[in-house]
Each structure stands twice: as structure tokens, then as C-alpha cells.
């Protein structure tokens, strides 16, 4: 084995050249890595929500709507100046590729009513569309912008949203809202966070390592290991066809954790052997020989832990598990390829990291920690059991955050726009009900739809607006015709009106009343709903369930009225981005505890193989499970809600904290094999591994602090929670793990 590491040192220059070449190739290949910006893919393919969403999109040609608003207190001026300005804005919007059609009051068939002060239909239309196309006072203009399905346009949603935002920013107090805008902004912030985390974190880590060890060489080594591992990981993902997603910003964070922790262990071991008088090449070979096994098994347990995410049915989370497993395993080859060349180039100048400030006092403090554990195991054990019980109680009271605007800081444009729209117009959460319809809409069916809508308005007060083609027909149908007993006159007038609407707003009409392309005999009628996006998760879910119940009862009543020889009608559809975003975190959380349990099993088996001891493997799990439960339990205790940044913290953190436990137990076993008594071995490993864990933990917490400046709140949560979990794992590995070794390995014998 010694000969192997001597060869490794001798081949340092060829290894360094190969590493640089591979890194350059990885940078080139990694440019092909794509970003999946689809919210739909955040759900399992067989999730009923997605099945309804895709079916609705198939029938009506998509349901992505952006709501643009601006102020104009002359909107309904009788001279038509306000409506003329509206027409110019609409034309500019519809000229953008990716915009299907805009619903607005300047259309000829609507304009003639709303500008006629004596028209009863005009007053009814103004009231009907209030909240959709304008506010009740007529001082704010709103334009629901229907987007072309992604599959039918070459313009990306990012580019289109930016163009629309530019158009409205030129208008008085103009802004845009809507779920597509939130999704685009969310992904943009996530991508920015990934880039920021990649370099700002490395710089902060460099500052900490420089401050502690006062060595530019080792700062460069830490940055190179992390960045090269990321380049290789991105290249591997691009070649495999995997894509980054909203949860993938964590990739950089996790690779940084593993890479920096590994380098810090090498720094301290290298320093130890240099202090013992070994020359740099020999000291590095000795450090590598000592650390090869624990670093390998640390990376392997990380990979196994992340692989537990493969059982999840959510595509991006499943892919994230693969990404993290690949990233974790690539840390070791990055270290082996770059370390000897970077450490020994220009040796001996600047090769030795300085002794950390307060090193002796830190060592004494760690020794006293062992003494305290040995003297008071019962009290410490009781405190641990109490923390465990309280954490379980808190975890049982976790709630999810369904208000997607809470994922952004209050000062961001999207939150300000939503606050403005929901304060001035009503709800900005757009969703829909689709019900079976006849091949030709008649007055009988219109009345049927109106009764359903009235029931929704009455029994679901959380709906700020209920609107469909039936309301337009009812408002514009002349009273003389409406009061006729002869159905043929009403039905003929309705057909003429629908034909006129089709001429002026063909795409809008297709989105309100359409055939199912997969089943041409089926016709569907759309009822548009508005709700407040910024409200409690339970209220939103209860609102959705109540709407589902009402339309289900409507469907059941229709089935009872149908003749026996008629085929049963298709069930109604309740769908939309409002529904998806309300259940998004549920989708992410659904499999997390199951994958967390599988991660515990997989890591336990891996450590059993590594330690050749089931007992030691079980002992290593305890100090890493408890901090995760404590962090999630604290969320439940203090009323914080789970968002995307917190939803995956359990599975992610399990793979991170256990690295220190592996180094700790490996050091303990090796110290005993070196001839030390179990008690002295415990003190020795507490000082050696304990220092490495402390330095790497605080370096990483400093690095992750950059996430707190993000505009995307889940990124902030993730940074804070990883920091808290790592602090908990630090305490677990320096207090709980020695205690468990004392109780279950050493027994009463410490000497």
C-alpha cells in the first residue's frame, strides 16, 4: 500500500495534466446542460393533478394566462380615448410571438356596449368582467394574456415574459402577474442562486480557510476540488441527458460541503505528519494513505443516501438523486488527480498550512468534552431523549406553504404585482372548471351553466370571480329575445353571437368552448375561476375541494337525467396552475420521509461494510438522524411552513452529516489498532477528527451565508437549514457519538 501512494506522488505531474484536460473538456460539455423550467414535471407522471392538467391543455390548447395591468382613469371615457389606448396596447402584445390572444374590452362586439351609457347590457358586461379586464371603478385596465402552448412556439417563456414585462413597465404603474410569471421568476432566481453559490461560496470558503490556516496554496486547492467536481458533474449530466430543475440549485451546495470537508481533513492530516518531521511528499502520501478509506466511504455513503431519492415519483427529485450521487463520487477522483500536483508544485514554498489560531485551546476543550461525557452520561442521555421526543412532536405538526408568492421576497416585482392586483382587482390565482357540453350551445345549456356558476359563487365565497361564455351570452342577449317563449329564436341568436365572437376572437373562443382533439365527439365548456393566491394553504385546499365537490354533484345530477341508452358523460375537470402550485410542496414532500427511511437503511448497510461492525454503524446513524429531526421539529414547533427549500432537507442532510461520523469511527478504530487504549483512542480522535469537523463546518456555514441574499425564499431556507443541520451534526458527532461509544463500546472502561 505504501508503494502505491509513493507511485501516486511520483505521477503527480501527469495526473495534474490529465485533470486539467478533463476539466477543460467538462467545461465544454457542461455547456450543453439544460434547465427544465416546467412546473408540471415537479409532479409524478401518474399524478391525477397532472392527468387533469394535461387533459385540459389538450382540449383548450393550453391554460397559461399572464395578467397585465396598468392605470388609466379615462378607460370608459365616452370619446373612446381610453379604449383606443387599450387597443394599441393589446395590438403590441398580440404582435409578440408566443402570445395566443388577449381578452380585452376594445373588441368591437364588446366596445359598442361598454361605451354606451344607456346600454343595460353594457352595465352588465362591465360588472361581469370587473376583476378580469378592469377594476370596478374603471381606473385600472387588466389584460388576460393567453399564451401559446410551449410546443407550438419557438420563443422561450423566459424571453416572452421579459418582453411582456417591458411593455407594461412603459405604462402608468404597469406590471404583470400570473402563475407563468411566478414560475419564470422562480427559475430565474434559482439559476442566479446556483451561479452565485458556485463562486461567492468558494470565495467565502477561501477567506475562512485563509484565516484559519493562512495558506493561499490550500485555499486554491479547496476551490479547485469543488469547481472541478462541479464541472465534471455537469458534463456527466449533459452527456446523460438529465436536466437541472428548481431543486437542482442544491447541487452546488452539496458538492461544496463534501469537497471542502475532504480538503480540511487533508490539511490537518498533512499538517500532523509535517509536524512529525516528514518531508512534504512523504507527509502527503501518509495523509492520503490514512484518509483514503474514510474519504471513499464518506463519498460512498453520500451517494447511497442521495440514491434513496430514486424511489420518489417526482421526476426532478428522482434526477436530483442521480445528480448528487454522481457529484458525491466525483469528489474523490478530483482530490486524487489534483492534490499531489497542487500541493507539491513549487515545494517547499508555502506548502505547509499554519497551525490554526487557538489550536491548543481547542484541543483542550475537545478533551474536556470527552471527560464531561464520561462523567455525566446519564444526564446527557436524558437530554438527548428529551430532544428526540420534542422533535418528533414538532415534526408531526408540520404544515406546507402553498402560497407560491411566499417563495419570493416582498420587494421583488412579482410579489408587489400580486399585492397590487389582489388589493385592487381581487384574486390573481387563475384556475378553471371544464364540463361536458353539447355540439351546439343553446339557451337550455346556458341556463344550466349559469345555475352551476351561481352555486359556485354562493357556496364558495373564496372565489373572487366566476366567468364563462354563458355569462357573456346572457349579458348580450337582447331582453326581447330572452323573454321569448320560442326557444328557436333564442338559440338562433346565440349561434349568431357565438359566430361573431369567433370572427373577432377565434383563439379566445377556442379556449372557452372546444372539442377534444383526441375525441372529436366530445365538446367541453370552460368556466374560469379567480381566487386570491396570497392566502393560507388550508383555505386554498378547502376551496379547491369544495369546487370539486360542487361540479361532481352537478355531473352526478346530469347523469341521472340522461337517458338509459346514452353513454355516460366524461367527469368534469378542475385544473390550472393555481391548483398545481397549491399542491406543489405536497408533491415534493410526499415521498421524502420514505426516501429518508431508505437513506438511513442504505447508509447503515454501507457503514456496516466499511466498519465491519453493525454496532458501530448503528451508533454512527443516531447523531445524524437527531439533528434532522430537531430542525424539522422546530419548524412544526414554531409554526414555520415547509417550502421547497425545506421539503428535501431530511434526505439531503442525512448524506452530509454522516461523513464526520465515518472519519470519527475510522480514526477511533485506527487508534486502537495503533496500540492505544479505548479511552485514549477516544480522546485522540476527538482532538484530530473533531478539529477537522469544526473547521469544515464553520467554513461551510460561512460559505452558505451567501444564500441569505437570494430573492428566492426556498434558497434562503435551504442555506439556513443546511447550516443548522450541520451545526447539529457537529454537536452530534462531538457529543452524542462519543457518548454512544462510551456506553456501548467502552462500557465502564476508559483506560
C-alpha positions in Angstrom: 0.0 0.0 0.0 2.9 2.4 0.8 4.4 1.7 -2.6 1.1 2.6 -4.2 1.0 6.1 -2.6 4.6 6.7 -3.5 3.7 6.0 -7.1 0.8 8.4 -6.8 3.2 11.1 -5.7 5.6 10.3 -8.5 2.9 10.6 -11.1 1.7 14.0 -9.8 2.5 15.9 -13.0 0.9 13.6 -15.5 -2.2 13.4 -13.2 -2.3 17.2 -13.0 -2.2 17.5 -16.8 -4.9 14.8 -17.2 -7.0 16.6 -14.6 -6.7 20.0 -16.4 -7.6 18.4 -19.7 -10.6 16.6 -18.3 -11.7 19.8 -16.6 -11.4 21.8 -19.8 -13.4 19.1 -21.7 -16.0 19.1 -18.9 -16.5 22.9 -19.2 -17.2 22.5 -22.9 -19.5 19.5 -22.5 -21.3 21.1 -19.5 -22.5 24.0 -21.7 -25.0 21.5 -23.1 -26.6 21.1 -19.7 -30.2 22.3 -19.9 -32.6 23.8 -17.4 -36.0 22.2 -17.1 -38.3 25.1 -16.3 -41.6 23.2 -16.2 -43.7 23.1 -13.0 -45.6 20.1 -14.4 -42.5 18.0 -14.2 -42.4 18.6 -10.5 -45.3 16.1 -10.2 -45.4 12.4 -10.7 -46.4 11.4 -14.3 -49.4 9.5 -13.0 -50.5 12.1 -10.5 -54.2 12.8 -11.0 -53.5 16.6 -10.9 -51.1 16.3 -13.9 -53.5 14.0 -15.8 -56.3 16.6 -15.4 -53.9 19.4 -16.3 -52.7 17.8 -19.5 -56.2 16.8 -20.5 -57.4 20.3 -20.0 -54.5 21.7 -22.1 -55.2 19.2 -24.8 -58.9 20.3 -25.1 -58.5 24.0 -24.8 -55.0 24.4 -26.3 -53.2 25.4 -23.0 -54.3 27.4 -20.0 -51.3 29.6 -19.3 -52.5 33.1 -18.6 -50.5 36.2 -17.8 -52.4 39.1 -16.3 -51.0 42.5 -17.3 -52.4 45.7 -15.6 -51.9 49.4 -15.9 -53.7 52.5 -14.7 -56.0 54.6 -16.8 -58.7 56.7 -15.2 -60.2 57.5 -18.6 -60.8 53.9 -19.6 -64.6 54.4 -20.1 -64.5 57.9 -21.4 -67.3 58.3 -23.9 -64.9 59.7 -26.6 -63.3 56.3 -26.6 -59.8 57.6 -25.8 -59.2 55.0 -23.0 -60.4 52.1 -25.1 -58.2 53.3 -28.0 -55.2 53.3 -25.8 -56.2 49.8 -24.7 -56.4 48.7 -28.3 -52.8 49.9 -29.0 -51.5 48.0 -26.0 -53.4 44.9 -27.0 -52.1 45.0 -30.5 -48.5 45.4 -29.3 -48.9 42.4 -27.0 -50.5 40.2 -29.7 -47.7 41.1 -32.0 -45.3 39.1 -29.7 -44.6 35.6 -30.8 -45.8 33.2 -28.1 -49.0 35.2 -27.3 -52.1 33.5 -28.5 -54.7 36.1 -27.9 -55.7 38.8 -25.4 -59.1 39.2 -23.8 -59.9 43.0 -23.6 -62.8 45.4 -23.8 -61.7 47.1 -27.0 -63.1 44.3 -29.2 -65.8 45.6 -31.4 -68.5 43.3 -30.2 -67.9 44.4 -26.5 -66.8 48.0 -27.2 -70.2 49.1 -28.5 -71.9 48.0 -25.3 -69.4 49.4 -22.7 -69.2 52.9 -24.3 -72.9 53.3 -24.5 -74.1 54.9 -21.2 -77.7 53.9 -21.9 -77.0 50.3 -22.6 -78.2 47.9 -19.9 -76.1 45.2 -21.5 -73.0 47.5 -21.2 -73.5 47.9 -17.5 -73.9 44.2 -17.1 -70.8 43.5 -19.1 -68.8 46.0 -17.1 -69.9 44.3 -13.9 -69.4 40.8 -15.4 -65.7 41.5 -16.4 -64.8 43.5 -13.4 -61.8 41.8 -11.9 -60.8 40.3 -15.2 -60.5 43.2 -17.6 -60.7 46.2 -15.2 -61.5 47.2 -11.7 -65.0 48.2 -10.6 -64.0 51.9 -10.5 -62.8 51.7 -14.1 -59.4 53.2 -13.3 -57.3 50.1 -13.8 -57.0 48.1 -17.0 -56.3 44.4 -16.9 -55.5 42.3 -19.9 -55.6 38.5 -19.5 -53.0 37.3 -22.0 -53.4 33.7 -23.2 -50.0 32.2 -24.1 -49.4 29.9 -27.0 -48.5 26.3 -25.7 -44.8 25.8 -25.4 -44.9 23.0 -28.0 -46.2 25.5 -30.6 -43.8 28.4 -30.3 -40.0 28.8 -30.7 -39.9 31.7 -28.1 -39.0 30.6 -24.6 -41.2 31.6 -21.7 -38.3 33.5 -20.2 -37.9 35.7 -23.3 -41.7 36.2 -23.7 -42.2 37.2 -20.0 -39.4 39.6 -20.3 -40.9 41.2 -23.4 -44.3 41.5 -21.7 -42.8 43.0 -18.6 -41.0 45.6 -20.7 -44.3 46.5 -22.5 -46.2 47.1 -19.2 -43.3 48.9 -17.4 -43.7 51.7 -20.0 -47.3 52.1 -19.0 -48.6 54.0 -15.9 -47.9 51.8 -12.9 -47.8 48.8 -15.3 -46.9 45.3 -14.1 -47.6 41.7 -14.9 -48.8 38.8 -12.7 -49.8 35.2 -13.2 -48.5 31.7 -12.4 -46.3 31.6 -15.6 -44.6 34.8 -14.4 -44.0 33.3 -11.0 -42.6 30.2 -12.4 -40.2 32.0 -14.8 -39.1 34.4 -12.0 -38.7 31.4 -9.6 -36.5 29.5 -12.0 -34.5 32.7 -12.9 -33.7 33.3 -9.2 -32.8 29.6 -8.8 -30.4 29.8 -11.7 -28.9 33.0 -10.3 -28.5 31.4 -6.9 -26.7 28.4 -8.5 -24.2 30.8 -10.2 -23.8 32.9 -7.1 -23.4 29.9 -4.9 -20.7 28.5 -7.2 -18.3 31.4 -6.9 -19.4 33.5 -3.9 -19.4 30.5 -1.6 -16.0 29.4 -2.9 -14.6 32.9 -2.2 -16.1 32.9 1.3 -14.8 29.5 2.0 -11.4 30.6 0.7 -11.4 33.5 3.2 -12.2 31.2 6.1 -9.5 28.7 5.1 -7.1 31.5 4.6 -8.0 33.0 8.0 -7.7 29.6 9.8 -4.7 28.0 8.1 -3.1 31.1 6.5 -2.2 29.3 3.3 -3.0 30.5 -0.2 -2.0 27.1 -1.6 -4.6 25.2 0.3 -7.2 27.9 -0.5 -6.6 27.3 -4.2 -6.7 23.5 -3.6 -10.2 23.7 -1.9 -11.6 25.9 -4.7 -10.2 23.7 -7.5 -11.5 20.5 -6.0 -15.0 21.9 -5.6 -15.1 23.6 -9.0 -13.6 20.7 -10.9 -16.1 18.3 -9.3 -18.9 20.6 -10.4 -17.6 20.8 -14.0 -17.3 17.0 -14.2 -20.8 16.5 -12.7 -22.3 19.0 -15.1 -20.6 17.3 -18.0 -21.8 13.9 -16.9 -25.4 15.2 -16.6 -25.2 16.8 -20.0 -24.0 13.6 -21.6 -26.7 11.5 -19.9 -29.5 14.0 -21.0 -30.5 14.9 -17.5 -31.6 18.5 -16.8 -31.4 20.9 -13.9 -34.6 21.9 -12.2 -35.9 24.1 -9.4 -34.5 21.7 -6.8 -31.1 21.4 -8.6 -29.6 24.6 -7.1 -28.7 22.4 -4.1 -26.2 20.5 -6.3 -23.5 23.2 -5.9 -24.2 23.4 -2.2 -23.8 19.7 -1.6 -20.7 19.2 -3.7 -19.2 22.2 -1.9 -19.9 20.6 1.5 -18.3 17.3 0.6 -15.3 18.8 -1.2 -14.4 21.3 1.5 -14.8 18.8 4.3 -12.5 16.4 2.5 -9.8 19.1 1.9 -9.9 20.2 5.5 -9.3 16.6 6.6 -6.3 16.5 4.3 -5.0 19.9 5.6 -5.0 18.7 9.2 -3.5 15.3 8.5 -0.8 16.7 6.2 0.0 19.3 9.0 0.2 16.5 11.6 2.7 14.5 9.5 4.8 17.6 8.7 5.0 18.4 12.4 6.3 14.8 12.9 9.2 15.7 10.6 8.2 14.0 7.3 9.1 15.9 4.1 6.1 17.2 2.0 5.9 14.3 -0.5 6.0 11.7 2.3 3.6 13.6 4.5 1.1 13.9 1.7 1.4 10.2 0.9 0.9 9.4 4.6 -2.1 11.6 4.8 -3.6 10.1 1.7 -2.9 6.6 3.0 -4.7 7.5 6.2 -7.7 9.2 4.6 -8.3 7.1 1.5 -10.7 4.6 3.2 -12.7 7.1 5.2 -13.0 9.6 2.3 -14.0 6.8 0.0 -16.7 5.5 2.4 -17.8 9.1 3.1 -18.4 9.7 -0.6 -20.0 6.2 -1.0 -22.5 6.8 1.9 -23.3 10.2 0.4 -24.0 8.6 -2.9 -26.1 5.8 -1.3 -28.1 8.4 0.7 -28.8 10.5 -2.3 -29.7 7.4 -4.3 -32.6 6.9 -1.9 -34.3 9.7 -3.8 -34.6 7.4 -6.8 -37.7 5.9 -5.2 -39.6 9.2 -5.5 -42.2 9.5 -8.2 -41.3 13.2 -8.8 -39.1 13.4 -11.9 -36.8 16.3 -10.9 -36.3 14.9 -7.4 -35.5 11.5 -8.9 -33.0 13.1 -11.2 -31.6 15.2 -8.4 -30.8 11.9 -6.5 -28.7 10.8 -9.6 -27.0 14.2 -9.8 -26.0 14.1 -6.2 -24.8 10.5 -6.3 -22.6 11.4 -9.3 -21.3 14.6 -7.7 -20.5 12.9 -4.4 -18.5 10.1 -6.0 -16.6 12.5 -8.2 -15.1 14.4 -5.2 -12.6 11.6 -4.6 -11.1 11.4 -8.1 -10.9 15.2 -8.1 -8.8 15.0 -4.9 -6.7 12.2 -6.2 -5.9 13.8 -9.5 -5.3 17.4 -8.4 -4.0 17.1 -4.8 -0.4 15.9 -5.3 0.4 18.3 -8.1 -1.1 21.4 -6.4 0.4 20.6 -3.0 3.9 19.9 -4.2 4.2 22.4 -7.1 6.9 24.9 -6.0 7.5 22.9 -2.8 8.6 23.7 -0.1 7.5 27.3 -0.5 4.1 27.9 1.1 3.3 24.2 1.3 2.6 24.0 5.0 -0.7 25.2 6.3 -0.2 27.2 9.5 -1.3 25.9 12.8 -4.8 27.3 13.4 -5.2 30.1 16.0 -6.3 28.7 19.3 -5.4 25.2 18.2 -4.1 24.1 21.7 -7.1 25.6 23.5 -9.4 23.9 21.0 -7.7 20.6 21.6 -8.0 21.0 25.4 -11.7 21.9 25.1 -12.4 18.8 23.0 -10.6 16.7 25.6 -12.7 18.2 28.3 -15.8 17.4 26.3 -14.8 13.7 26.4 -14.3 14.0 30.2 -17.7 15.6 30.7 -19.3 12.8 28.6 -17.6 10.1 30.6 -18.6 11.6 33.9 -22.2 12.6 33.1 -23.5 10.1 30.5 -26.9 9.7 32.1 -27.8 13.4 32.2 -26.6 13.9 28.6 -28.5 10.8 27.5 -31.7 12.1 29.1 -31.4 15.5 27.4 -30.9 13.7 24.1 -34.0 11.5 24.6 -36.0 14.7 25.6 -34.8 16.5 22.4 -35.8 13.5 20.4 -39.3 13.4 21.8 -39.9 17.1 21.4 -38.6 16.9 17.8 -41.0 14.1 16.9 -43.9 16.1 18.3 -42.9 19.1 16.3 -42.4 17.1 13.1 -45.9 15.7 13.5 -47.3 19.3 13.3 -45.6 20.4 10.1 -47.6 22.5 7.6 -46.8 23.2 3.9 -46.6 26.6 2.3 -48.9 26.7 -0.7 -48.8 30.5 -1.4 -46.2 30.5 -4.2 -45.7 34.2 -3.8 -44.2 33.4 -0.3 -41.2 31.9 -2.3 -40.2 35.5 -3.2 -39.0 38.4 -1.1 -41.7 41.1 -0.5 -39.6 43.6 -2.5 -39.5 41.5 -5.7 -41.6 42.8 -8.7 -43.8 39.6 -8.8 -44.8 40.0 -5.1 -45.5 43.7 -5.5 -47.6 43.0 -8.6 -49.6 40.3 -6.9 -50.2 42.5 -3.9 -51.4 45.3 -6.1 -53.7 43.1 -8.2 -55.3 41.3 -5.3 -55.8 44.6 -3.4 -57.3 46.5 -6.4 -58.9 43.9 -8.6 -59.5 40.8 -6.5 -57.9 37.3 -6.9 -54.9 36.7 -9.2 -54.9 32.9 -8.9 -56.2 31.6 -12.2 -57.8 28.2 -12.5 -60.7 26.5 -14.3 -63.6 24.1 -14.4 -64.3 22.2 -17.6 -67.7 20.5 -18.1 -69.1 18.4 -21.0 -71.1 20.4 -23.5 -73.4 19.8 -26.4 -72.2 20.1 -30.0 -74.2 23.3 -30.3 -74.7 25.6 -27.3 -78.4 26.5 -26.8 -80.3 28.6 -24.2 -81.1 25.5 -22.2 -77.5 24.7 -21.7 -76.6 28.3 -21.0 -79.1 28.4 -18.1 -77.7 25.1 -16.8 -74.2 26.6 -16.7 -75.5 29.8 -15.1 -77.1 27.8 -12.3 -73.8 25.9 -11.7 -71.9 29.2 -11.7 -74.4 30.8 -9.3 -74.0 27.9 -6.9 -70.2 28.3 -7.1 -70.4 32.0 -6.3 -72.8 31.4 -3.4 -71.2 28.3 -1.8 -67.6 29.2 -2.4 -67.1 32.8 -1.3 -63.3 32.4 -1.6 -63.8 32.6 -5.3 -63.4 36.3 -6.3 -64.7 35.7 -9.8 -66.6 33.1 -11.8 -66.9 33.7 -15.5 -67.7 31.8 -18.7 -69.1 32.2 -22.2 -72.5 31.6 -20.7 -72.3 34.9 -18.8 -71.4 36.8 -22.0 -74.3 35.2 -23.8 -76.7 36.0 -21.0 -75.5 39.7 -20.8 -75.6 40.4 -24.5 -78.8 38.5 -25.4 -81.4 41.2 -26.0 -84.2 41.3 -23.4 -86.9 40.9 -26.2 -85.2 37.7 -27.3 -84.5 36.4 -23.8 -88.2 36.8 -22.9 -89.4 35.0 -25.9 -91.0 31.6 -25.3 -89.9 30.2 -28.6 -86.5 28.5 -28.0 -85.6 28.6 -31.7 -85.3 32.5 -31.6 -83.0 32.3 -28.5 -80.9 29.5 -29.9 -80.5 31.2 -33.3 -79.5 34.5 -31.7 -76.9 32.6 -29.5 -75.5 30.9 -32.6 -75.1 34.2 -34.4 -73.5 35.8 -31.3 -71.0 32.9 -31.0 -70.2 33.1 -34.7 -69.5 36.9 -34.3 -67.2 36.2 -31.3 -65.4 33.5 -33.3 -64.7 36.0 -36.0 -63.3 38.7 -33.6 -61.6 36.4 -31.0 -61.1 33.0 -32.5 -58.4 31.8 -30.1 -60.3 33.1 -27.1 -63.4 31.3 -28.2 -61.4 28.1 -28.7 -60.2 28.4 -25.1 -63.8 28.8 -23.9 -65.7 26.2 -25.8 -63.9 23.4 -27.7 -63.8 19.9 -29.0 -61.4 17.3 -27.5 -58.9 16.6 -30.3 -58.5 13.0 -29.0 -62.3 12.5 -29.0 -63.9 14.8 -31.6 -67.4 13.8 -30.5 -66.8 15.3 -27.1 -67.3 19.1 -26.6 -66.2 21.0 -23.5 -67.3 24.2 -21.8 -64.8 26.3 -19.7 -65.7 28.1 -16.5 -62.9 30.5 -15.5 -62.2 31.0 -11.8 -60.2 33.6 -9.8 -59.0 33.2 -6.2 -56.6 35.0 -4.1 -53.1 33.5 -4.4 -51.9 35.0 -1.2 -53.9 33.0 1.4 -53.4 30.2 3.8 -52.7 26.7 2.4 -55.7 25.1 4.2 -58.1 27.7 2.8 -56.8 27.2 -0.7 -57.1 23.4 -0.5 -60.6 23.6 1.0 -61.6 25.9 -1.7 -60.4 23.5 -4.4 -62.1 20.6 -2.8 -65.4 22.4 -2.4 -65.3 23.4 -6.1 -64.6 19.7 -7.0 -67.5 18.6 -4.8 -70.0 21.0 -6.4 -69.0 20.1 -10.0 -69.1 16.4 -9.1 -72.6 16.8 -7.8 -73.5 18.7 -11.0 -72.1 15.8 -13.0 -74.0 13.2 -11.0 -77.3 15.1 -11.4 -76.7 15.3 -15.2 -76.0 11.5 -15.2 -79.3 10.8 -13.5 -81.2 13.0 -16.1 -79.5 11.2 -19.0 -81.5 8.6 -20.9 -80.6 5.0 -20.3 -79.2 4.4 -23.8 -76.8 7.3 -23.7 -73.1 6.7 -22.9 -72.0 8.2 -19.6 -70.6 11.7 -19.8 -67.0 12.3 -19.0 -66.4 13.7 -15.5 -65.7 17.4 -15.1 -62.1 18.7 -14.9 -60.9 21.1 -12.2 -57.4 22.2 -13.1 -55.0 25.1 -13.6 -51.7 26.5 -12.3 -53.4 27.7 -9.2 -54.3 24.0 -8.4 -50.8 22.7 -9.3 -48.9 25.3 -7.2 -51.2 24.8 -4.3 -50.2 21.1 -4.2 -46.6 21.5 -5.3 -45.0 21.1 -1.9 -47.2 18.2 -1.1 -45.9 16.6 -4.3 -42.3 17.2 -3.1 -42.9 16.1 0.5 -45.0 13.0 -0.3 -42.1 10.6 -0.8 -39.5 12.4 1.3 -39.9 10.5 4.6 -40.0 7.2 2.7 -36.7 8.1 0.9 -35.3 9.4 4.2 -36.0 5.9 5.8 -34.4 4.2 2.7 -31.4 6.5 3.0 -31.0 5.5 6.7 -31.1 1.8 5.7 -28.7 2.2 2.7 -26.2 4.3 4.7 -26.4 1.9 7.6 -25.6 -1.1 5.4 -22.7 0.8 3.7 -21.2 1.8 7.1 -21.6 -1.8 8.3 -19.4 -2.9 5.4 -17.0 0.0 6.0 -16.6 -0.6 9.7 -17.2 -4.4 9.6 -19.4 -3.8 12.6 -23.2 -3.4 12.7 -23.0 -1.9 16.2 -20.7 0.9 15.1 -22.8 1.6 12.0 -26.0 1.9 14.2 -24.1 4.2 16.6 -23.0 6.4 13.7 -26.6 6.9 12.5 -28.0 8.3 15.7 -26.1 11.6 15.9 -27.0 12.3 12.3 -30.7 11.5 12.5 -31.4 13.6 15.6 -30.3 17.0 14.2 -32.5 16.4 11.1 -35.5 15.6 13.3 -34.7 18.6 15.5 -34.6 21.0 12.6 -37.8 19.7 11.1 -39.4 19.5 14.5 -38.5 23.2 15.1 -40.5 24.1 12.0 -43.6 22.4 13.5 -43.0 23.8 17.0 -42.6 27.5 15.9 -45.2 27.4 13.1 -42.9 27.7 10.1 -44.2 26.2 6.9 -42.4 23.8 4.7 -41.4 25.2 1.3 -39.3 23.8 -1.5 -36.1 24.6 0.3 -37.1 22.7 3.4 -39.0 19.8 1.7 -35.9 17.9 0.8 -33.7 18.8 3.8 -34.1 15.4 5.5 -32.8 13.2 2.7 -30.1 15.8 1.7 -28.8 16.3 5.3 -28.6 12.6 6.1 -25.9 12.2 3.4 -23.9 15.1 4.7 -23.6 14.7 8.5 -22.6 11.1 8.3 -19.2 11.9 6.7 -17.9 13.2 10.0 -19.1 10.1 11.8 -17.2 7.9 9.3 -14.0 9.8 9.9 -14.5 9.7 13.6 -15.1 5.9 13.9 -12.3 5.2 11.4 -10.0 7.3 13.5 -11.1 5.5 16.6 -10.6 2.1 15.1 -7.2 3.0 13.8 -6.0 4.5 17.1 -6.9 1.3 18.9 -5.0 -0.8 16.2 -2.1 1.6 16.8 -1.9 0.3 20.4 -3.9 3.0 22.3 -6.4 2.0 25.0 -10.1 2.7 24.0 -10.2 5.7 26.4 -7.1 7.3 24.9 -8.3 6.4 21.4 -11.5 8.3 22.1 -9.6 11.4 23.3 -7.2 11.3 20.3 -9.9 11.0 17.7 -11.9 13.7 19.5 -9.0 16.1 19.0 -7.9 15.1 15.5 -11.2 14.5 13.7 -13.0 16.9 16.0 -10.9 19.8 14.8 -11.4 18.9 11.1 -15.2 18.7 11.6 -15.3 22.1 13.5 -13.2 23.9 10.9 -15.0 22.5 7.9 -18.4 23.1 9.5 -17.8 26.8 10.2 -16.2 27.3 6.8 -19.3 25.9 5.1 -21.7 27.9 7.3 -19.8 31.0 6.3 -20.0 29.9 2.6 -23.7 29.2 2.7 -24.4 32.6 4.3 -24.3 33.9 0.7 -27.7 32.2 0.1 -29.3 34.6 2.5 -29.2 37.4 -0.1 -31.3 35.4 -2.6 -34.6 36.7 -3.8 -35.9 33.2 -3.8 -37.0 32.3 -0.3 -36.6 28.5 -0.6 -32.9 29.1 -1.3 -32.6 31.1 1.9 -34.4 28.3 3.8 -32.1 25.7 2.3 -29.0 27.6 3.2 -30.1 28.3 6.8 -31.4 24.7 7.3 -28.2 23.1 6.0 -26.2 25.4 8.3 -28.4 24.5 11.3 -28.3 20.8 10.4 -24.6 20.8 10.1 -24.3 22.6 13.4 -26.5 19.9 14.9 -24.4 17.2 13.2 -21.3 18.8 14.6 -22.7 18.6 18.1 -24.0 15.1 17.4 -20.6 13.9 16.3 -18.7 15.6 19.1 -21.1 14.8 22.0 -23.6 12.1 21.1 -21.2 9.8 19.1 -18.6 9.8 21.9 -21.3 9.2 24.4 -22.6 6.2 22.5 -19.1 4.8 22.0 -18.6 5.2 25.8 -21.9 3.5 26.6 -21.9 0.7 24.1 -18.3 0.1 23.1 -16.1 1.1 26.1 -18.6 0.3 28.8 -17.1 1.3 32.2 -13.5 1.1 31.0 -12.0 4.3 29.7 -8.3 3.4 30.2 
